[in-house]
Amino acid sequence: MRPSSASLPALLYTVLVLSLGLYVFLSGFLLRRNAFSDRARRCESAGSDGADPCAVPATYRRSVLLIVDALRHDFLVYNESLPAAAAAPHQNKMPHVHALLTERPNHTARYRFVADAPTTTMQRLKGLTTGSLPTFVDVGDNFASYEITEDTWLWQAGAAGGRAVFAGDDTWMQLFPSAFARAAPFPSFDISDLDTVDRGVERELARELPRRDWTLLIGHMLGVDHCGHTFGPDHPQMARKLAEVDLLVRNITHQLDNDTILFVLGDHGMTRTGDHGGDSAAEVDAGLLVVSGRPLPAAAAARPDAIPQVDLVPTLSALLGLPIPFSNLGTVRAELLPAALRAPALAANVRQVDAYLRRLEWPQPPAAPDAAAPPPVAEQFLAEARRRCAQVWATFDTGLMAAGVVLLALAALLAAALALLAPALPAETVLSAQRGVLLVTPLLAAPVLAVGWQLEAAAPVLALLLAAAAVTATVGVCALRLRSAVVALVGRRGWPRPGPRGVVASLLLLVHGASFFSNSFTVSEDRVTAFVTVTALLAHLLPVAGGVRVARSLPQLVAAFSSGLLVRLGWLGFACREEQWWCEPGLVHRPLASLQDNSYRNGRLSMAAASLLLVLLAHRAFLRHCGNLNGFSVTELVARWCGWLSAAGLLGCWALQAIEPAAVALLAPAQRRLPVLLALGAAGLALTVLVARPLLVYVRPELAGQRLVTRVFHRLRHQLSGAPGELRVFGLGSAVSAALLTALLAGWLPLVLLLGDGRTPAAALGLALTALAAVLVGADGVTAGGDWSAAVLWAELASFQFFATGHQATFPSIQWDAAVTGLQMAPEGTLLPGLCVLLSTFAGELVAAVTLPLVLCAPHLFKVLTERATGSRGELALLLDPDTTMQRLLSLNMLYMVAKAVKLILCCLAAAILRRHLMVWKIFAPKVLFEGASFLVAGTGVLLTHAFMLRVVRHAGGWLEQLASKEIL
């Protein structure tokens, strides 16, 4: 009674081919640019006047760069007409900066420092040091920093014999590991820590400023950015952090001499919720303050209000007398240079950009003006070169995009074919076909790896061709192995026809996918998903097959009505997109420590605790009702208590978050980590035990009516002798679902830890919706025929949980506070924090994948719950025929991946067709990335759940064989 494990590799194969199709599409859609390692050099021959045409003489010997992460432009603006009592926490908090601008206008300049999207720190630092334009795919590097190999003003300063000193965000050390003579990096990923990095920068700058042995002194503060992520810009903590920046600027300016210039700049801004990553005005409008020890050449009236951030690169290079970095596309700010150096600096800028354009080997690059051209002509050329680069780097590879969509469609068709054939054919035939699949795949994967390793540029095309061949070969193998069965299936019964429920599910899936072709519907996808989810739930009141009238039971009607109410309640958890101007961000999405109203803070904690309590009580009530907690085995003890221990850890974590940061800082690091360790340790113990011994079943001799001592004596004698006897088995009718739901609880509690207390009610609501969906599926008592509609329903439930837990398909909506949990477990590195952010974002996908097998269990389980007195075997029927059970589970998982793939294909088609749309990078490109990431997480969850179900069924098979060998069954 032990099933074959061939279904798991077959499912893995399908997920991999679908993932390969996504990779091929993204290779053509996401834009990249070539990064050259060429270095700008001083010209070998001097000009007619003896000067170097590739660089200008230095105006300053030293420069201080103070990067204040997320310093928005309006943070630097002081409104004298605004009363102090009416000022927001981010307004009028930098009086010294205001004094510099009003009392020393000839020494100080302020700009709106416009960033290029994506507005993530890693990409902004690349632009600020190389002068290059980021492409959209660069946003992925924000989690994995790599050394910059392009030319930068840091390299140029070192080549000229200068010294660079750094203090602050350790991201710089990943980008420039050997660029600094002295460095004091500080960890940057803990967004709840507002002060460690800033205190370190203040301390190091105070030590370095008097030394004067450096050319570049760089400080990168993170307190403002972390305060935005943790509390938002309208919190008293933001006032404190801005005041600290203002005080540091005052201390630096008091020590400036005539040979030093100070740049205080933000790498990006922040939204009203403190996030960033997109291209809204609040995110791209950073602030730049320039303070010189000597008067600036141009009057304040001659300075522009706004400049691109890439203009810092040639300007800083010219001020320090360095060659402009090779890949720069910025324009030197002539108003900051002496009048005699403006024309030569622009000429050197033109010469550098022209060399870069020739290195790109474009067919028709813009013609560079000669060195004697007037400044407006040079500036026009530089602006045109930047525009042309942005245009060329927006050139899509339509061939790869089309190939990726075709491969996705082929793989989806293969999965659909396997799903339709698996439950309708003999087990031996299906297993033979699966072995054929597994035989073909390695033979075709080896050339992909071998050739792709040697020909890196051709790897996507080769992968496409060989993967398509793998799909074709697999279909051929299946056809050869199954030809007789397929002929019999088609000739005798015909292909199964979808009933009303399946037709409605298909239409809903297509409607949801079609909405991706509209920017308005994509912006409002949370509402679209809610509508589709409710309709998919109500569709399960329709019959599975056409022409069959089925009376709806009271539980189904109650479940349908309740699910509609819960979906409407889930709207309260929706987050706001920037485009939803009518939306007001809810307080549930704000960190607990940012809430200043104690009554609301306590109320939110109470709601989160109540949600946890209801989930734990529902789990225990289910197991008790089904007889799965009658024994005292390790598995039953874990199922009974580990959830409560993990919940206690969660409550401890939230309690620490509710306390003021200054009070939490008094605790030792081990004390702060203790609640996290308790929550994750208890959940990890439960999962480990469930994998080892997944059955929650208790067997005892039937000795009812006898005295306690007699019952214990007979039970011990029976166990020692091994003699057969009359036994009573508890929990066998719900053995599969009990193991599955206990594993779900053990995995759900860590996800709740990542989501936070504010989103815990929404996560619990997702579990309730899934339970109601299982009632709708199981109340029919139909054990086959409705898998497609159930797969579509589960796919929509996953999407709805994504939105209900406060996520949107935009980068500013990413909940970075989940990374804090990862840092508490692994303070070094970004891999675990990045994984925590990913799991928090797509927690709904994992919940849907884990609960998908309930579609198989629900009809049997419903009988156990409603017909307990009749002695229904319940899920024992699944355990007695394990091969059929795993075949149907394979079919169900395949259909679920097909439903996810259909949405992914339509999303990719929408992005490809609308690639020239004005909102492609703001709306459609993030949607493709989020949809692709959710697909990959769903595939991983399906594979893990399938493996766990295989373990449960095989363990149960061995357990039943042992009972049968003792002639008990």
Secondary structure, 3 states (H helix, E strand, C coil): CCCCCCHHHHHHHHHHHHHHHHHHHHHHHCCCCCCCCCCCCCCCCCCCCCCCCCCCCCCCCEEEEEEECCCEHHHHCCCCCCCHHHCCCCCCCCHHHHHHHHHCCCCEEEEEEECCCCCCHHHHHHHHHHCCCCCHHHHHHHCCCCCCCCCCHHHHHHHCCCCEEEEEECHHHHHCCCCCCEEEEECCCCCCCCCHHHHHHHHHHHHHCCCCCCCEEEEEECHHHHHHHHCCCCCHHHHHHHHHHHHHHHHHHCCCCCCEEEEEECCCCCCCCCCCCCCCHHHHEEEEEEEECCCCCCCHHHCCCEEEHHHHHHHHHHHCCCCCCCCCCCCCCHHHCCHHHHHHHHHHHHHHHHHHHHHHCCCCCCCCCCCCCCHHHHHHHHHHHHHHHHHHCCCCCHHHHHHHHHHHHHHHHHHHHHHHHHHHCCHHHHHHHHHHHHHHHHHHHHHHHHHHHHCCCCHHHHHHHHHHHHHHHHHHHHHHHHHHHHHHHHHHHCCCCCCHHHHHHHHHHHHHHHHHHCHHHHHCHHHHHHHHHHHHHHHCCCCCCCCCCCCCCHHHHHHHHHHHHHHHHHHHHCCCCCCCCCCCCCHHHCCHHHCCCHHHHHHHHHHHHHHHHHHHHHHHHHHHHHCCCCCCCHHHHHHHHHHHHHHHHHHHHHHHHHCCHHHHCCCCHHHHHHHHHHHHHHHHHHHHHHHHCCCCCEEEECCCCCCHHHHHHHHHHHHHHCCCCCEEEECHHHHHHHHHHHHHHHHHHHHHHHHCHHHHHHHHHHHHHHHHHHHHHHCCCCCCCCHHHHHHHHHHHHHHHHHHCCCCCCHHHCCHHHHHHHHHHCCCCCHHHHHHHHHHHCHHHHHHHHHCCHHHHHHHHHHHHHCHHHCCCCCHHHHHCHHHHHHHHHHHHHHHHHHHHHHHHHHHHHHHHCCCCCCHHHHHHHHHHHHHHHHHHHHHHHHHHHHHHHHHHHHHHHHHHHHHHCCCC
